[in-house]
Amino acid sequence: MNYLDAHVHVWTPDTAHYPLTTGFAKDDMKPASFTPQDLFKHSKPAGVTRINLIQMSFYGFDNSYMLDMIKLYPEVFVGTAVIDPQAEPVKRMRELAPKGVRAFRIHPKLAKAEKWLEPEGYAAMFTEGAKANQAMSCLINPADLTELDRMCTKFPDTPVIIDHLCRIGGDGTIRDDDVTALCAMAKHKRVMVKVGAFYAFGAKKPPYTDLVPLAKSVIKAFGVKRCMWETDCPFQVGPGHTYQGSVDFVLKQLDFLTADERDWLMRRTAEEFLFKKP
């Protein structure tokens, strides 16, 4: 118990105080509300006591709601913010660090470029990340790994987190080449992987047994001390899926793990990086 969920989104229907960014409307918020109180109804019965919040796309670069929830529940939450990589990113990283932000979500759509990490701001972010021990948390597909590999080679001391098992199997097919490409990133000693969002990959049906070989390959390549469990809630609690189902996948399906390895995956990896004060 005392598990740590490394990836959860929260939002509020109160758009007067927390306005949505351009391109989003209230109808896009499904469910209409997923506040910490809504989250705790799922996480607490499953034995989860601490959580890394991920800035929700509804709010763009305005991290206010996430930051306010971290401030309200400082013993429960830390956060992964989204900032504009081309608008004084280092300044923003330094401002957000004391507010409980341990990582910054990056993905190819944040800046238009032939190579998604080519814009100048990313070099500054990777440099600052190495100095401050703040991670680049990557929402990417296997095709984006080549560019990430280039940056990890150039900035070997920057902590990097690859979200959602690199979204392998998002189209229903788990390809060996994609698994190999992800596992090859283990050569970079500061790269970690989030193991979760099981609802979205492969057959997309609990108990997610078809994902066991993928999870096993990744955990073997990186080691449990560089893997952290996540749910991607509230999406993990959609039709046919439950929060407990994500917990049970690790507890019941990953039977190759020892008790100590399971503790690293479900708690200690995220605890060591996300919750230890720098």
GIBELWO-V49386 format. One record per helix or strand of 3 or more residues. SS is the DSSP state (H for helix, E for strand). FROM is the first residue (numbers start at 1). TO is the last residue. If there is no record, write none. Layout:
# GIBELWO-V49386
<<SS & FROM & TO> <SS & FROM & TO>>
This chain:
# GIBELWO-V49386
<<E & 3 & 8> <H & 26 & 28> <H & 36 & 43> <E & 48 & 54> <H & 57 & 59> <H & 64 & 72> <E & 77 & 81> <H & 89 & 97> <E & 101 & 106> <H & 120 & 132> <E & 135 & 138> <H & 142 & 154> <E & 160 & 162> <H & 163 & 167> <H & 176 & 187> <E & 191 & 196> <H & 198 & 200> <H & 209 & 222> <H & 224 & 226> <E & 227 & 230> <H & 235 & 237> <H & 243 & 253> <H & 259 & 275>>
